[in-house]
């Protein structure tokens, strides 16, 4: 029984550490969302901002790929945080 409690405590501290790092990354992430679509062999990124009410989003040029990657990581981190909190 003690071994199980010890393992649960390790898991809890590990999840709390993950949540802490994810929260720090979410604070620095840009606002908005991104949609990825495939056109032929290339991927196209479309940006949705909170103030912009377009249906399809604004096309992101290849020079803005860094912002697209940050937005994708933001969405992943948000889902990761929810999964850690659920557990």
N, C-alpha and C positions, 0 to 999 in steps of 0.2 A: 504494500500500500504506500509506503514511504517513497519507493522508487517511482511510482506513478505520480505522486504529488510533486516530486522533484522534477520529473520530466515535464509536467504541466507548467511549473514555474519557469523552466527554461524556455518553453514555447511562448509563454506569456511575455517574457522579457524580450524575446526575439521579435514578436509581433509589435510590441510597443516601440522598439527601435526602428522597425520598418515604417510604422505610422509616423514617427517623428521625422524621419528623413523625407518621407513622401510629402508631409505637410510643408516642410521647408522648400521643396521643389515646386509645390503647387503655388506657394506665395510668389515665386519669381516667374511663373509661367505667364505668357501673354494671354490677354482676354480673347474670347471667341472660341469657335470650333472650326474643324477642318473636315472636308469630305474628300475622299480619294476615289477617283474613277479611272478605269483603264481604257485607253484609246489605242488600239493596236498593240504595240509592244511597250508603249510608254505609259506612265502614270501621270494623271493630272490632278492637281490639288486645287480645291476651291475653299475659300475662306468665308466663314459666317461670323459677322460681328454682331454684338448685341444691338447696336444702333441701326445697322443696315438690315432692311426687311426684304431683301431679295430672296426669291424662291430657290435659285440654284447656287447662290453664293458668288463671290468674286474670284475670278481665275487668279491663281498665284503663279507668277513667272518663275523660271528656274533660279533666278537670283534670290528669290524669297523662300527657297527650300529649307533654309535653316529655321525660319519661323514655322514652316509646316511641320518640321520634325519636332520642334518644341511643343506645338499644339497636339501632335499625336502622342508624345510622351505625357503630356498633361492629362489627356483622356485615359491613357493606360494607368497612370498613377492614381487617378481618381477611382478607377475600378479596383485597383489593387488595395487602396485604402478601405473601400467598402468591404472587400473580401476579408481583410484583416480584422476590421471591426466586427464583422459578423461572426467570425471564428472566436 
